[in-house]
């Protein structure tokens, strides 16, 4: 209403984020879960650092996840009731998701796989499975060719696809990179899903499901666990950390929430080491519980298939949600598994995991066992889960507030340099966001030097000539010379003098901090 602005874009993302939480609640409700589990699932997504922090930006991570969730709502209702109208609604939303990010094809693909698992290869099931997926492929292909024909295709359009191919076809990376990224994925998801994982483990403990896994489920869990341990060994060999916060994190960082883009970032106080030791411990616990839960679910599905026992409607929805989560997470095994990339699969794992107890053979559903706690272990796990959820919420909200606080002040410092000091934007290094908004002009030698430096910091990947060219495009869009005339930073840096200071208040930990405007010394 007030015109085009970054504020309007942020408000639109916040509205979409809230709509996504309604979608998570709706999925849990449609699965017949009791009210406390619905709220637990919704709050787990809401309190996630990546989901909450990016809800305050105009990046498309959250919007894409929201569209996927609502597409899944209608696909799930079709699986339960067989309605073709729900498939129509779901297909339209899945097309929107695919036009946002190509990986949106995961939703109709998971729906097709679930239909075949439930009904087998019949004409009706095959047709209902093929139409949404086929329309998605045709739409994406048409969009690509339209962009190419009209000269609008970005040079980096297939950057991730090229990275994926490079990873799995080069001898140096074909083994180490996927194993390393799988470790990151499991650790991140284990931490983010911990409240739900603890509660569902408690539900299974109260109902006796902890002993129902059989040897096959335990063997699968051990195999996946061994791969995770191997990932830790590989990362140690590559010189990468196995402890939180991982280098691959974009949101969860040493200082709290968000990357520090300004100069002098090495002088910003970090959260205490004991805090990150505790977080790492929780992440390992969550990773172990996630591996066991998914292993027992895979065993239950295999049991149904081997005995040709048909899935119920609720079981097929659970399978659909977990397959969605796995497909959405899978591409990042070969590219770069970061916490923000896992936002899209988070709602599917949350809603699928709360339904796993109902799929374990011969066991009552979660809704039948969770309302009357009888086991001390189960009740204790449930209390711990809510403590973890509350702690996650506090860290997320306070950390995001601090991140927005210094961003607001640094933006003001950049504007003052342009408006008060009459400095051209090209002569200011105001951080990545400012630099991309006001791109500079780099020579070939400058780009080669900057690109070589960034590539050396990614020893776990192999950059082909094509990938290097695309990477240079990204570098050039936010390029600044090593020593610009002016800069905005967290603290004074060598070669520059402070010309103005701005004070802001940090909550985690509580103290007064400064943003400084710097001028290069002659």
C-alpha positions in Angstrom: 0.0 0.0 0.0 2.9 2.4 0.7 4.7 1.5 -2.5 7.6 -0.8 -3.5 10.1 -1.2 -0.7 12.2 -3.8 1.1 9.9 -3.3 4.1 6.9 -4.3 2.0 8.8 -7.4 0.8 9.7 -8.4 4.3 6.1 -8.0 5.4 4.9 -10.2 2.5 7.4 -12.9 3.6 6.2 -12.7 7.2 2.6 -13.2 6.1 3.6 -16.2 3.9 5.6 -17.6 6.9 2.5 -17.4 9.1 0.4 -19.1 6.4 3.0 -21.8 6.3 2.5 -22.5 10.0 -1.2 -22.8 9.5 -0.3 -25.3 6.8 1.8 -27.4 9.2 -1.0 -27.4 11.8 -3.5 -28.4 9.1 -1.4 -31.3 8.0 -1.1 -32.6 11.6 -4.8 -32.1 12.1 -5.7 -34.0 8.9 -3.5 -36.9 10.2 -5.8 -37.1 13.3 -3.1 -36.0 15.8 -4.3 -34.7 19.1 -4.1 -30.9 19.7 -0.9 -30.9 21.7 1.0 -32.7 19.0 -0.4 -30.3 16.3 0.9 -27.4 18.4 4.2 -29.1 19.0 4.7 -29.7 15.3 3.8 -26.1 14.4 5.9 -24.6 17.2 8.9 -26.8 16.1 8.8 -25.2 12.7 8.1 -21.7 14.1 11.0 -21.8 16.5 13.5 -23.1 13.9 16.3 -20.5 13.6 16.4 -20.7 9.8 12.7 -20.5 9.3 12.1 -17.7 11.7 15.2 -15.6 10.7 14.5 -15.8 7.0 10.8 -15.0 7.6 12.1 -11.4 8.2 13.8 -11.2 4.8 12.7 -11.0 1.2 14.5 -14.2 0.2 12.4 -17.0 -1.3 13.4 -19.9 1.0 10.3 -19.5 3.3 7.9 -18.7 0.5 8.9 -21.8 -1.4 8.5 -23.9 1.7 5.0 -22.5 2.3 3.8 -23.2 -1.3 5.2 -26.8 -0.9 3.4 -27.3 2.4 0.0 -26.2 1.0 0.5 -28.3 -2.1 1.1 -31.3 0.2 -2.1 -30.5 2.2 -4.2 -31.1 -0.9 -2.2 -34.1 -2.1 -2.6 -35.6 1.4 -6.3 -35.0 1.3 -6.5 -36.7 -2.0 -4.6 -39.7 -0.7 -7.1 -40.0 2.2 -10.3 -39.3 0.3 -9.5 -40.0 -3.3 -10.7 -36.6 -4.5 -9.6 -35.5 -7.9 -10.5 -31.9 -7.1 -7.8 -31.9 -4.4 -5.3 -33.1 -6.9 -6.2 -30.2 -9.1 -5.6 -27.7 -6.3 -2.4 -29.5 -5.3 -1.1 -29.5 -8.9 -1.6 -25.8 -9.3 0.3 -25.1 -6.1 3.1 -27.6 -7.0 3.5 -25.8 -10.4 3.9 -22.5 -8.5 6.6 -24.2 -6.3 8.4 -25.6 -9.3 8.5 -22.1 -10.9 10.0 -20.8 -7.7 12.6 -23.5 -7.4 13.1 -26.5 -9.7 13.2 -28.9 -6.7 9.5 -28.2 -6.3 9.0 -31.2 -8.5 9.7 -33.2 -5.4 6.1 -32.8 -4.2 4.3 -34.4 -7.3 7.1 -37.0 -7.5 6.5 -38.0 -3.9 2.8 -38.2 -4.5 3.3 -40.4 -7.6 5.6 -42.7 -5.6 3.1 -43.0 -2.7 0.2 -43.8 -5.1 2.2 -46.6 -6.6 3.3 -47.9 -3.2 -0.3 -48.0 -2.0 -2.2 -49.2 -5.1 0.4 -50.8 -7.2 0.8 -50.2 -11.0 -2.8 -49.8 -12.1 -4.2 -47.6 -14.9 -6.0 -45.3 -12.5 -3.2 -45.0 -10.0 -0.6 -44.5 -12.8 -2.7 -41.8 -14.5 -3.3 -39.9 -11.3 0.4 -40.1 -10.4 1.6 -39.1 -13.9 -0.5 -36.0 -14.6 0.8 -33.7 -11.7 4.4 -34.8 -12.3 4.1 -34.5 -16.1 2.6 -31.1 -15.9 5.4 -30.0 -13.6 8.0 -31.2 -16.0 6.3 -29.6 -19.0 5.9 -26.3 -17.2 9.5 -26.2 -16.1 10.8 -27.1 -19.6 8.5 -24.5 -21.2 9.7 -21.8 -18.7 13.3 -22.7 -19.4 12.9 -22.4 -23.2 10.9 -19.2 -22.9 13.7 -17.6 -20.8 16.3 -18.8 -23.3 14.4 -17.7 -26.4 13.7 -14.2 -24.9 17.3 -13.7 -23.8 16.4 -13.7 -20.1 18.0 -17.0 -19.0 20.4 -16.2 -16.1 24.0 -17.3 -16.6 23.7 -19.2 -13.3 20.4 -20.9 -14.0 21.9 -24.5 -13.9 24.7 -23.8 -11.5 23.5 -26.2 -8.8 22.9 -28.9 -11.4 26.4 -28.5 -12.7 27.8 -28.7 -9.2 25.8 -31.9 -8.6 27.1 -33.5 -11.8 30.7 -32.4 -11.0 30.5 -33.9 -7.5 29.3 -37.3 -8.5 31.5 -37.7 -11.6 34.9 -36.5 -10.3 37.0 -39.1 -8.6 38.2 -36.7 -5.9 34.7 -35.7 -4.8 32.4 -38.6 -5.7 32.8 -40.3 -2.3 34.0 -37.6 0.2 31.6 -34.7 -0.6 28.3 -36.7 -0.4 29.4 -38.4 2.8 30.4 -35.0 4.3 27.2 -33.3 3.3 25.1 -36.3 4.5 26.7 -35.7 7.9 25.7 -32.0 7.8 22.1 -32.8 6.8 21.6 -35.4 9.5 23.2 -33.1 12.2 21.1 -30.1 11.2 17.9 -32.0 10.9 18.5 -33.8 14.2 18.9 -30.4 16.0 15.9 -28.8 14.3 13.6 -31.8 14.8 14.7 -32.6 18.4 11.5 -31.5 20.2 9.3 -33.7 18.0 11.8 -36.6 18.0 12.0 -36.6 21.8 8.2 -36.5 22.2 7.6 -39.3 19.7 10.3 -41.4 21.3 8.4 -40.9 24.6 5.2 -41.9 22.9 6.8 -45.1 21.7 8.3 -45.8 25.2 4.9 -45.5 26.8 3.3 -47.8 24.3 6.1 -50.4 24.2 7.1 -49.6 20.6 10.8 -49.2 21.6 11.0 -53.0 21.5 9.0 -53.5 18.3 11.7 -52.5 15.8 13.0 -56.1 15.1 16.4 -56.8 13.8 15.9 -55.4 10.4 15.1 -51.9 11.7 18.1 -51.9 14.1 20.4 -53.1 11.3 19.3 -50.3 9.0 19.8 -47.8 11.8 23.3 -49.1 12.4 24.2 -48.9 8.7 23.0 -45.2 8.5 24.7 -44.4 11.7 27.9 -45.9 10.4 27.7 -43.6 7.4 27.3 -40.6 9.6 30.3 -41.6 11.6 32.2 -42.1 8.4 31.1 -38.6 7.4 32.7 -37.2 10.6 36.0 -39.0 9.7 35.9 -37.6 6.1 35.2 -34.1 7.4 38.2 -34.3 9.8 40.3 -35.4 6.8 39.1 -32.3 4.8 39.9 -30.0 7.7 36.2 -29.3 8.4 34.6 -29.1 11.8 32.2 -31.7 13.1 30.9 -29.5 15.9 28.2 -26.8 15.9 28.1 -24.3 14.4 29.2 -26.1 11.2 31.0 -24.1 8.5 28.1 -24.9 6.1 25.6 -23.0 8.3 24.2 -19.8 7.0 21.9 -19.0 9.9 23.3 -20.7 13.0 26.7 -19.0 13.5 29.3 -18.6 16.3 27.9 -15.2 17.2 24.2 -16.3 17.2 22.0 -15.8 14.2 23.2 -14.9 10.7 26.4 -14.4 8.8 28.5 -11.4 9.7 29.1 -9.6 6.4 31.0 -6.5 7.6 34.7 -5.8 8.0 36.0 -6.4 11.5 33.8 -9.4 12.0 36.6 -11.3 13.8 36.2 -8.8 16.6 32.5 -9.5 17.2 32.1 -11.5 20.5 31.1 -15.1 20.1 28.7 -17.1 22.2 30.5 -19.2 24.9 32.2 -22.4 23.9 30.2 -24.3 26.5 27.0 -23.2 24.8 28.1 -24.7 21.5 29.2 -27.9 23.2 25.7 -28.3 24.6 24.2 -27.5 21.2 26.4 -30.1 19.5 25.4 -32.7 22.1 21.7 -32.0 21.4 22.4 -32.2 17.7 24.0 -35.6 18.0 21.1 -36.9 20.1 18.6 -35.6 17.6 20.6 -37.2 14.7 20.6 -40.6 16.4 16.8 -40.4 17.1 16.2 -39.2 13.5 18.1 -42.2 12.1 16.2 -44.7 14.3 12.8 -43.2 13.6 13.3 -43.2 9.8 14.8 -46.7 10.0 11.8 -48.1 11.8 9.5 -46.3 9.3 11.4 -47.8 6.4 11.1 -51.2 8.1 7.3 -50.8 8.4 7.0 -49.8 4.7 9.1 -52.8 3.7 7.1 -55.1 5.9 3.9 -53.9 4.1 5.4 -54.4 0.7 6.9 -57.9 1.4 3.6 -59.2 2.8 1.6 -57.3 0.1 -0.4 -55.7 2.9 -2.2 -52.6 1.7 -1.4 -49.2 3.4 -4.2 -47.4 5.2 -5.0 -43.9 4.1 -3.3 -42.4 7.1 -0.2 -44.6 6.6 0.0 -43.5 2.9 -0.1 -39.8 4.0 2.8 -40.4 6.5 4.8 -42.1 3.7 4.0 -39.2 1.3 5.2 -36.6 3.8 8.5 -38.4 4.7 9.2 -39.2 1.0 8.7 -35.5 0.3 11.2 -34.6 3.0 13.8 -37.0 1.8 13.5 -35.9 -1.8 13.7 -32.2 -0.9 16.9 -32.9 1.2 18.6 -35.3 -1.3 20.0 -32.8 -3.8 22.0 -31.0 -1.2 24.0 -34.1 -0.5 25.9 -33.4 -3.7 25.9 -29.5 -3.6 26.2 -27.9 -0.2 24.0 -28.9 2.8 23.3 -25.7 4.7 20.7 -25.0 7.4 18.7 -22.6 5.3 18.4 -25.1 2.4 16.7 -27.6 4.7 13.8 -25.2 5.5 11.7 -26.7 2.7 11.9 -30.3 4.0 11.5 -29.3 7.7 7.6 -29.2 7.8 7.4 -32.6 6.0 9.8 -34.4 8.5 8.0 -32.7 11.4 4.5 -33.8 10.4 5.7 -37.2 9.1 7.6 -38.1 12.3 4.6 -37.4 14.6 2.8 -40.1 12.6 5.5 -42.8 12.5 4.3 -44.5 15.8 1.0 -45.4 14.0 2.9 -47.1 11.2 5.0 -49.4 13.4 3.6 -52.9 13.1 1.1 -53.9 15.7 1.4 -50.7 17.6 -1.2 -48.2 18.5 -1.1 -44.7 16.9 0.4 -41.7 18.6 -3.0 -40.2 19.1 -4.1 -43.2 21.1 -1.2 -43.3 23.4 0.0 -39.8 23.9 -3.0 -38.4 25.8 -2.6 -40.6 28.9 1.1 -40.7 29.9 1.9 -43.8 32.0 5.6 -44.2 31.6 8.1 -42.2 33.6 10.5 -42.3 30.7 8.0 -41.1 28.2 6.8 -38.3 30.5 10.4 -37.2 31.2 11.2 -37.1 27.5 8.1 -35.0 26.8 9.1 -32.5 29.5 12.6 -32.3 28.1 11.2 -31.8 24.6 9.3 -28.7 25.7 12.3 -27.3 27.5 14.4 -27.7 24.3 11.6 -26.1 22.3 11.4 -23.1 24.7 15.2 -22.7 24.6 15.2 -22.9 20.8 12.5 -20.3 20.7 14.4 -17.9 22.9 17.6 -18.3 21.0 15.8 -17.9 17.7 13.8 -14.7 18.6 16.7 -13.0 20.5 19.3 -13.9 17.9 17.1 -12.7 15.0 16.4 -9.5 16.9 20.2 -8.9 17.3 20.8 -9.7 13.6 18.2 -7.2 12.5 19.6 -4.6 15.0 23.1 -4.4 13.5 21.7 -4.7 10.0 19.5 -1.7 10.6 22.4 0.4 11.9 24.8 -0.7 9.2 22.3 0.3 6.5 22.0 3.7 8.1 25.7 4.1 8.1 25.9 3.3 4.4 23.1 5.8 3.6 24.8 8.5 5.7 28.0 8.0 3.7 26.1 8.5 0.4 23.8 11.3 1.6 25.8 13.3 4.1 29.4 12.6 2.9 28.3 12.5 -0.8 30.3 9.3 -1.4 29.4 7.2 -4.5 28.0 3.7 -3.8 30.8 2.1 -5.8 33.3 3.5 -3.3 31.7 2.0 -0.3 32.0 -1.6 1.1 28.8 -1.8 3.1 28.6 -5.6 3.4 27.3 -8.2 0.9 23.7 -6.9 0.8 24.7 -3.3 0.1 27.4 -4.4 -2.4 25.0 -6.6 -4.4 22.4 -3.7 -4.4 25.1 -1.4 -5.7 27.5 -3.6 -7.8 30.9 -2.4 -8.6 33.0 -3.1 -11.8 35.8 -5.7 -11.5 38.6 -6.3 -14.0 39.4 -9.8 -15.2 42.4 -9.9 -12.9 40.3 -8.8 -9.9 37.7 -11.5 -10.6 40.3 -14.3 -11.0 42.0 -13.4 -7.8 38.8 -13.2 -5.8 37.4 -16.4 -7.4 40.6 -18.3 -6.7 40.5 -17.3 -3.1 36.8 -18.4 -2.6 37.4 -21.7 -4.4 40.4 -22.5 -2.2 38.0 -22.3 0.8 35.9 -25.1 -0.7 38.3 -28.0 -0.9 35.5 -30.5 -0.8 34.2 -29.5 -4.3 35.5 -29.8 -7.8 35.0 -26.7 -10.0 34.8 -27.4 -13.7 35.5 -24.5 -16.1 31.8 -24.0 -16.6 31.1 -23.9 -12.8 34.0 -21.5 -12.4 32.5 -19.1 -15.0 29.1 -19.2 -13.3 30.8 -18.7 -9.9 32.5 -15.6 -11.3 29.2 -14.2 -12.3 28.0 -14.3 -8.6 31.3 -12.8 -7.4 31.2 -10.0 -9.9 27.7 -9.0 -8.8 28.9 -8.1 -5.3 32.5 -7.2 -6.1 34.4 -4.6 -4.2 38.1 -3.8 -4.4 40.2 -5.1 -1.5 40.7 -1.5 -0.2 37.7 0.7 -1.1 37.7 4.4 -0.2 35.0 3.9 2.5 33.7 0.9 4.4 31.2 0.0 7.1 32.4 -2.4 9.8 32.0 -3.8 13.3 35.3 -2.4 14.5 38.3 -0.4 13.3 40.5 -2.3 10.8 44.1 -1.6 9.7 44.5 1.0 7.0 41.3 2.8 7.9 40.3 5.5 10.3 37.0 5.8 12.0 34.9 8.8 10.8 31.7 8.0 12.6 30.4 5.6 15.2 26.9 4.2 15.7 25.7 2.4 18.9 23.2 -0.4 19.0 22.3 -2.8 21.9 22.8 -6.5 21.7 20.6 -8.9 23.8 22.6 -12.1 23.4 24.8 -11.5 25.3 23.5 -8.1 26.6 25.9 -5.3 25.8 26.3 -2.1 23.8 28.1 -2.6 20.5 29.2 -0.3 17.7 29.0 0.0 13.9 31.7 2.2 12.5 32.0 4.1 9.2 35.6 3.9 8.0 37.7 6.0 5.5 40.9 4.6 3.9 44.0 6.3 5.2 46.1 8.1 2.5 
